[in-house]
Amino acid sequence: MMIINYILSALYIVYFFFFLFLFHPIQWLAYNLFGLKAHRTTVDLLNFFLLRGSHLVGSSLEYNPPANLPKDKPLIIIANHQSMYDIIGIIWFMRKHNPIFVSKSALAKGIPSISYNLRKSKAALIDRSNRKQALTAISDLGKYIEKNNYSAVIFPEGTRSRKGLRKFSSGGIEVLMKSAPSAYILPVTVNGTGKMDAYKVYPVNSFIKLSWTALQAFDPSKMSATEVAAKTKKMIEEELQRQNTID
């Protein structure tokens, strides 16, 4: 199996970085010539190709969309975080909701396509060593999604957890709730991506089932951020257990 992983991984990594480098100038042209909406379209297409690249290593994709979402409401998407591949699926599968991420500021430099998108997409680029800056950036994102009925994506674990769930921090959730008071909470369970990049960069594990499941959205207006964090963690954890029991 490891020999197969190495062979397929080589193809996949070439494919992956080819599209990152290809779409970097495409993003630049779209943004500077046609504006933010055109830029978002190019980012969606980039992530479509990146996501489909997982087929090169024999992985399957599954998306279970949200049901009965309120119309004309912003969303605060709260997801578990297993891998960088989590983001690719969220961007593509939830593109109709214009997902914008809370991200480490360090990722906004040096990575083809990805860094440019973070800088131009209105993402909340946070410096974890600077609490004031981080809270301000998240608040600005909340105000932006409130105004435009877009979605903010936050990983409350703070860092990747390939096995199980880490503690869900409520700080960023609280800021988003205050700055986007009409937003609904949409928990999203990501599963399998942590197995795919268990070796971080190389090799990429082959023949993994990758899934993104949007759970029941809810109105957090009468809840504290701590309660929201606890509820979403429980929902995501139960869905992970259900899926892993079936598999």
LUMKEVEX-736769 format. One record per residue (C-alpha): residue number from 1; residue in three letters; y, x, z. Coordinates in steps of 0.25 Angstrom, whole numbers, plus 5000, padded with zeros to 4 digits. Last residue first. Layout:
! residues N
NUM,ALA,Y,X,Z
...
! end
This chain:
! residues 247
247,ASP,5011,4930,5032
246,ILE,5011,4916,5039
245,THR,5013,4922,5053
244,ASN,5024,4932,5047
243,GLN,5032,4920,5041
242,ARG,5031,4912,5054
241,GLN,5035,4923,5063
240,LEU,5047,4927,5054
239,GLU,5051,4912,5054
238,GLU,5050,4912,5070
237,GLU,5059,4924,5070
236,ILE,5069,4919,5061
235,MET,5071,4906,5069
234,LYS,5071,4913,5082
233,LYS,5081,4923,5077
232,THR,5090,4912,5072
231,LYS,5090,4905,5085
230,ALA,5093,4917,5094
229,ALA,5104,4922,5085
228,VAL,5110,4907,5085
227,GLU,5109,4906,5100
226,THR,5116,4919,5102
225,ALA,5127,4915,5092
224,SER,5129,4903,5100
223,MET,5125,4889,5095
222,LYS,5133,4876,5092
221,SER,5138,4880,5078
220,PRO,5125,4887,5074
219,ASP,5122,4877,5063
218,PHE,5108,4880,5058
217,ALA,5100,4885,5046
216,GLN,5085,4884,5046
215,LEU,5078,4896,5041
214,ALA,5081,4905,5028
213,THR,5068,4913,5025
212,TRP,5068,4926,5018
211,SER,5055,4932,5014
210,LEU,5049,4945,5010
209,LYS,5034,4946,5008
208,ILE,5030,4960,5007
207,PHE,5022,4966,4996
206,SER,5027,4980,4996
205,ASN,5034,4989,5007
204,VAL,5045,4997,5002
203,PRO,5043,5012,5003
202,TYR,5054,5016,5006
201,VAL,5066,5011,5012
200,LYS,5064,5005,5026
199,TYR,5049,5008,5027
198,ALA,5047,4993,5032
197,ASP,5055,4989,5020
196,MET,5047,4978,5015
195,LYS,5041,4974,5029
194,GLY,5055,4972,5034
193,THR,5058,4963,5022
192,GLY,5046,4954,5026
191,ASN,5054,4942,5032
190,VAL,5068,4938,5033
189,THR,5071,4925,5041
188,VAL,5085,4919,5039
187,PRO,5092,4911,5049
186,LEU,5104,4902,5043
185,ILE,5115,4899,5053
184,TYR,5126,4890,5049
183,ALA,5140,4894,5047
182,SER,5152,4884,5051
181,PRO,5157,4894,5061
180,ALA,5158,4906,5052
179,SER,5166,4916,5060
178,LYS,5160,4912,5074
177,MET,5146,4911,5068
176,LEU,5147,4924,5061
175,VAL,5152,4931,5074
174,GLU,5141,4925,5082
173,ILE,5130,4929,5072
172,GLY,5135,4943,5072
171,GLY,5134,4944,5088
170,SER,5121,4936,5089
169,SER,5111,4948,5088
168,PHE,5097,4944,5084
167,LYS,5087,4953,5092
166,ARG,5077,4960,5083
165,LEU,5067,4952,5075
164,GLY,5052,4955,5072
163,LYS,5048,4967,5063
162,ARG,5057,4973,5052
161,SER,5070,4972,5060
160,ARG,5082,4976,5053
159,THR,5095,4978,5061
158,GLY,5106,4969,5067
157,GLU,5096,4958,5071
156,PRO,5107,4948,5068
155,PHE,5105,4950,5053
154,ILE,5117,4942,5048
153,VAL,5120,4935,5035
152,ALA,5133,4928,5032
151,SER,5133,4916,5023
150,TYR,5143,4910,5014
149,ASN,5151,4897,5016
148,ASN,5164,4904,5011
147,LYS,5173,4903,5023
146,GLU,5163,4904,5034
145,ILE,5156,4915,5026
144,TYR,5168,4923,5026
143,LYS,5172,4920,5041
142,GLY,5158,4925,5045
141,LEU,5159,4937,5037
140,ASP,5172,4941,5044
139,SER,5166,4938,5057
138,ILE,5155,4948,5054
137,ALA,5165,4959,5050
136,THR,5173,4956,5063
135,LEU,5161,4957,5071
134,ALA,5156,4970,5065
133,GLN,5170,4976,5066
132,LYS,5171,4973,5081
131,ARG,5157,4978,5084
130,ASN,5159,4991,5078
129,SER,5146,4999,5079
128,ARG,5139,4989,5071
127,ASP,5148,4991,5059
126,ILE,5147,4978,5052
125,LEU,5149,4974,5037
124,ALA,5150,4959,5037
123,ALA,5147,4956,5022
122,LYS,5159,4951,5013
121,SER,5151,4954,5001
120,LYS,5159,4966,4996
119,ARG,5155,4977,5006
118,LEU,5141,4972,5008
117,ASN,5139,4971,4993
116,TYR,5144,4985,4990
115,SER,5134,4990,5001
114,ILE,5122,4983,4995
113,SER,5125,4987,4980
112,PRO,5122,5002,4982
111,ILE,5121,5006,4997
110,GLY,5132,5016,5002
109,LYS,5141,5008,5010
108,ALA,5141,4994,5015
107,LEU,5128,4996,5023
106,ALA,5135,5003,5034
105,SER,5143,4991,5037
104,LYS,5130,4984,5043
103,SER,5129,4970,5037
102,VAL,5132,4956,5040
101,PHE,5129,4950,5027
100,ILE,5134,4940,5017
99,PRO,5125,4929,5011
98,ASN,5131,4920,5000
97,HIS,5123,4907,5003
96,LYS,5118,4906,4989
95,ARG,5113,4920,4990
94,MET,5103,4917,5001
93,PHE,5091,4922,4993
92,TRP,5098,4934,4987
91,ILE,5106,4939,4999
90,ILE,5096,4936,5009
89,GLY,5085,4942,5002
88,ILE,5092,4955,5000
87,ILE,5097,4956,5014
86,ASP,5083,4955,5020
85,TYR,5079,4967,5011
84,MET,5087,4976,5020
83,SER,5076,4974,5030
82,GLN,5071,4965,5042
81,HIS,5083,4958,5047
80,ASN,5082,4944,5052
79,ALA,5092,4934,5047
78,ILE,5104,4926,5051
77,ILE,5112,4919,5040
76,ILE,5125,4914,5044
75,LEU,5128,4903,5034
74,PRO,5141,4897,5029
73,LYS,5141,4882,5027
72,ASP,5144,4874,5014
71,LYS,5131,4867,5015
70,PRO,5121,4867,5027
69,LEU,5108,4873,5024
68,ASN,5096,4863,5023
67,ALA,5086,4874,5020
66,PRO,5087,4889,5019
65,PRO,5079,4896,5009
64,ASN,5065,4902,5010
63,TYR,5064,4915,5002
62,GLU,5052,4923,4999
61,LEU,5050,4936,4992
60,SER,5038,4944,4989
59,SER,5036,4959,4989
58,GLY,5028,4966,4979
57,VAL,5036,4979,4980
56,LEU,5043,4976,4966
55,HIS,5045,4962,4971
54,SER,5055,4967,4981
53,GLY,5064,4969,4970
52,ARG,5066,4955,4969
51,LEU,5075,4956,4981
50,LEU,5083,4967,4975
49,PHE,5085,4960,4962
48,PHE,5090,4947,4969
47,ASN,5098,4955,4979
46,LEU,5106,4961,4967
45,LEU,5108,4947,4961
44,ASP,5114,4942,4974
43,VAL,5123,4954,4975
42,THR,5128,4952,4960
41,THR,5131,4937,4964
40,ARG,5139,4941,4976
39,HIS,5147,4950,4968
38,ALA,5150,4939,4958
37,LYS,5155,4931,4970
36,LEU,5163,4942,4976
35,GLY,5172,4945,4964
34,PHE,5171,4946,4949
33,LEU,5175,4960,4944
32,ASN,5175,4968,4957
31,TYR,5163,4961,4964
30,ALA,5155,4959,4951
29,LEU,5158,4974,4947
28,TRP,5154,4980,4960
27,GLN,5142,4971,4962
26,ILE,5137,4976,4948
25,PRO,5140,4990,4952
24,HIS,5131,4989,4964
23,PHE,5121,4980,4957
22,LEU,5114,4991,4949
21,PHE,5113,5001,4961
20,LEU,5107,4991,4971
19,PHE,5098,4986,4959
18,PHE,5092,5000,4956
17,PHE,5091,5002,4971
16,PHE,5081,4991,4973
15,TYR,5073,4994,4960
14,VAL,5071,5009,4963
13,ILE,5067,5005,4977
12,TYR,5057,4994,4972
11,LEU,5050,5004,4962
10,ALA,5049,5014,4973
9,SER,5044,5004,4983
8,LEU,5033,4999,4973
7,ILE,5027,5013,4973
6,TYR,5029,5016,4988
5,ASN,5023,5003,4992
4,ILE,5011,5004,4983
3,ILE,5008,5017,4989
2,MET,5010,5011,5003
1,MET,5000,5000,5000
! end
